[in-house]
Amino acid sequence: MSSEIRLTIIGKPGCHLCDDAEAVINEVTSEFASANITLEHKNVLEDEKLFKKYSEEIPVLLINGKVHNYWRIDPVRLREALSKLI
């Protein structure tokens, strides 16, 4: 089995795109139930550094600390990225 895959979604409360992104992430990651995937949430309103870097791009999805996508999360692209890591 591969090592842990860390997904981080950067967004803020009340962001409908963030809610949509999380739904896509949950749907896709459910297909990889046997993989070691963790999902962390970060709020740009609680982190000045993240706010300066990403406030105009939320939601942002990081995979193992690297930007995978922002605004709208493409399920096909996410599925392919996860498959490559597993």
C-alpha positions as CSV (number, residue, x, y, z in Angstrom):
1,M,0.0,0.0,0.0
2,S,1.2,3.5,-0.8
3,S,1.9,6.1,1.9
4,E,-0.5,8.6,3.1
5,I,-2.0,11.1,0.6
6,R,-2.8,14.4,2.2
7,L,-5.6,16.5,0.7
8,T,-6.0,20.1,1.9
9,I,-9.0,22.2,0.9
10,I,-8.5,25.9,1.5
11,G,-11.7,27.9,1.6
12,K,-14.0,29.8,3.9
13,P,-17.4,29.4,5.5
14,G,-20.4,30.3,3.3
15,C,-18.5,29.7,0.0
16,H,-20.7,27.7,-2.3
17,L,-17.8,26.8,-4.5
18,C,-16.0,25.4,-1.5
19,D,-19.1,23.3,-0.6
20,D,-19.2,22.0,-4.2
21,A,-15.5,21.2,-4.2
22,E,-15.8,19.3,-0.9
23,A,-18.7,17.3,-2.4
24,V,-16.5,16.4,-5.4
25,I,-13.6,15.5,-3.2
26,N,-15.7,13.3,-0.9
27,E,-17.3,11.5,-3.9
28,V,-13.9,10.8,-5.6
29,T,-12.1,9.8,-2.4
30,S,-14.9,7.4,-1.5
31,E,-13.8,5.4,-4.6
32,F,-10.4,4.9,-2.9
33,A,-11.6,3.6,0.4
34,S,-8.7,1.3,0.9
35,A,-6.1,4.1,0.4
36,N,-4.7,6.2,3.2
37,I,-6.2,9.6,2.2
38,T,-6.7,12.3,4.7
39,L,-8.6,15.6,4.1
40,E,-7.8,18.7,6.1
41,H,-9.7,22.0,5.9
42,K,-8.1,25.4,6.1
43,N,-9.9,28.7,6.4
44,V,-8.4,31.7,4.6
45,L,-10.2,33.9,7.2
46,E,-8.1,32.4,10.0
47,D,-4.7,32.4,8.3
48,E,-3.3,35.7,7.0
49,K,-0.7,34.0,4.9
50,L,-3.2,31.8,3.2
51,F,-5.6,34.7,2.7
52,K,-2.9,36.8,0.9
53,K,-1.9,33.8,-1.3
54,Y,-5.3,32.3,-2.1
55,S,-8.2,34.6,-1.2
56,E,-9.1,35.2,-4.9
57,E,-8.7,31.5,-5.9
58,I,-10.8,29.6,-3.3
59,P,-11.5,26.8,-3.0
60,V,-7.9,25.6,-3.5
61,L,-7.1,21.9,-3.4
62,L,-3.6,20.8,-2.4
63,I,-2.4,17.2,-2.8
64,N,0.5,16.5,-0.5
65,G,1.1,20.3,-0.2
66,K,1.1,21.1,-3.9
67,V,-1.7,23.0,-5.6
68,H,-3.8,20.5,-7.6
69,N,-6.7,22.8,-8.6
70,Y,-8.7,25.9,-7.6
71,W,-12.2,27.3,-8.1
72,R,-13.8,24.2,-9.5
73,I,-12.5,20.7,-8.8
74,D,-12.7,18.4,-11.8
75,P,-13.5,14.9,-10.6
76,V,-11.8,13.2,-13.5
77,R,-8.6,15.1,-13.0
78,L,-8.7,14.4,-9.2
79,R,-9.4,10.7,-9.8
80,E,-6.4,10.5,-12.2
81,A,-4.1,12.3,-9.8
82,L,-5.1,10.0,-6.9
83,S,-4.7,6.9,-9.1
84,K,-1.1,7.9,-9.9
85,L,-0.3,8.3,-6.2
86,I,-1.7,4.9,-5.1
